[in-house]
């Protein structure tokens, strides 16, 4: 038995959480993104700014976190990810 955490969106591409595990993982994803942006991209209070390599590293980490979470969410989704125009219309 597979425990799905997400369902495909009715409109657009992607998925939405359907139980507490999906919501917790989504909030954790957002928290990690905010932490990475705060630590590597935004300047620290009192400091001039981050070096270009720190900003680049931060942006690479943001990309990696988004890709990993997207693959994880896709594996925990009940159905396929594809573009949808609504529940009644399937454009595949």
N, C-alpha and C positions, 0 to 999 in steps of 0.2 A: 504494500500500500504506500503510495506516494503522498506526502503531505504538501499540498500546494500552499504557497504564501501569497501569491499574486494571481490576478486574472488579467487577460488582455483588455486593453482600453476599448471602449465603444467607439471612440472617435480618435483618429490619429494613430501613432505608432508607440508601442511600449506596453506597460502593464501598470496596474494599481494594486496596492496592498488589500488583502481580503481578510486577514486575521492579525492577531496581536504580534505574531512573529514577523510578518511582513512590515508592519508599522515600526516595530523596534529596529529592524534592520535598516529601514529607510531613515529613521531618525539618527541612527549610528552613522550611516553614510553621510548625512548632512553635517553631523558634528565633526567627523574626520575632515570633510572638505573645508569647513570653517577653520579648523585648527591648522591645516596645511596653509591656507591662505593667510591666516594671521601670523604664522611663524615665518613663512618664506617670502610672501609677496608684499604685505602691508608693512610700512615702516613702524618700528617700535617707538613708543613714546619717548621723546628725548633724543633719539638717534636720528642722524641725517636721513639715511635710507639703507636698504639692503644692497649688496653688490649685485651686479648683473648675473653672476653665476648662481646666487641664491634665489633670485627671482626665476631664472630658468629652471632650476631644480624644483622650485615650488610648482611651476606650471606643469612640469613633467610629472610630478607626483599627483597633481590634480587630474591630469589625463589618465594616469594609471589607476587611480582610485575609481574614476568614472567607468573605465573599461571593466575592471574587476567586478564592481557592483552590478553593472549591466549584464555581464555574463552569469553572475550568480542569480540575479533576478529572473533572467531568461530560463535558467535551469529549474527554478522554483515556480514557474508560471504554468497554470492549467490551460494550455492551448499554445498556438503559434503566435509569434510577433509578426504582424504585417500591417500595412496601412488599412484602416477601417473608416468608413463614412457613416457608420451607425449600425445598430443591431440588425436591421432588416436588410441591409445591402451588403453583399460580399463581393468585392471587386477582383478577387483572384481569378 
